[in-house]
């Protein structure tokens, strides 16, 4: 990896490398409840609505006790609407409440609420799309975030991720992009690049920070010292995000 690309990736992960699951308070593990929560978040994020609003709505649903398929199915339609509204997800709250209820019932009936059973099929992506409210965008979001747990899908870097990479001047080859980080950090890289694709100001900020992390050879000792200071500042930013 070139020093420039290394600086860009480190800056991106430090500034915007929090996964959407982590932002929603999901402690992602390969167990039924966290995987279901990720599915709910993927459904919410796939609508034409701000990502922060979708994350807030997911947090509100989970805070109201709807943290697994059974509890989502047992909640009333109005309880789901109220939780979505509390999270600011008002534009699509009624339709989404219906989709969440129908989807939870389908998961319980087919997979006993455990998405790991779906994973065992020859075409999990097709089965994910059969869940109400989960289309191609929702599948992409789910697998981007879950790829460290389900490595058979890794590297899962879809068109939105590649758009972000292009905006930062990184390779748009999934294989080359994946080589820039450890496998465990692929979901973080993907999340950061999606945010970059959605907001050009993020690209500007990342490039600005990266430029201070990669000294030009002509700068000599001063350039190295400035770069070290830049890494130190970025480290402090990353600590505040944790």
Phi, psi and omega in degrees: 000134178292156179301323181296312180295322177300316180295319180296314182294317179296319178295318180298312181294324180289324184268321188222026184268013175286130178292158178293327177298315179297321179298328180274003179081016180272122175271090193289122176219163180276061178227161189303311186295310179298322178295321177294318178299322176296322177297316178300314179299320180297320176299313183294319182290338185281349177282164179280077183209156181300139182300321180297326178291318178297318179296317180297322179293320177299315178301320181293319177298315182293321180296332179277005175099357183271070188255355175214171186299321182295315181291328176293318180292326181283337178293150177282161177304317182292324177298321178292318178301315181298317180294318178298319178295322178299327179275001179087011185267057190275333184296325184240018191297318185290312178297318182293323177301316178296316180297319180296318179294313180296320180295320179296318179295320178297316181296320179293318183291315185273322190233011183056032177078009186244108181293344177295333176292323177296321181301332183287348181286163179288340180221075181300327181298319178296318180292324176299320181292344178279350178280127181309130178090350180255108175253195180305321179295316179297321177298315179300315180298313182301313185284332173299316184281330186266357190298332178289334178272327179244075189296345178295344178262357185271141358279129177256093183233096187276187186300322180295320177297316182293329175297319178294320179297318179297320180296331180266000180079018177270168178297146176257016173271120180306319181295317180292318177300316182298331182286350182281344182222166172291155182305322182295339182264002180300317177299324178292317177299314180299315180297317179297320180288326175296315178300322178295320179295328184275341186215107183294339178294330177294318178300318180297318180294315181298315179297322179296314179294317182298325181296334178272355181257348184238096183292142175280140182307327183290347183278347176059217184297324180297319179296319179295318179297316179297321179295318179298322177295323178296317177298321180296317178297317180295321178300320179294322177298316181296322178296323179292331182283337184284000000 
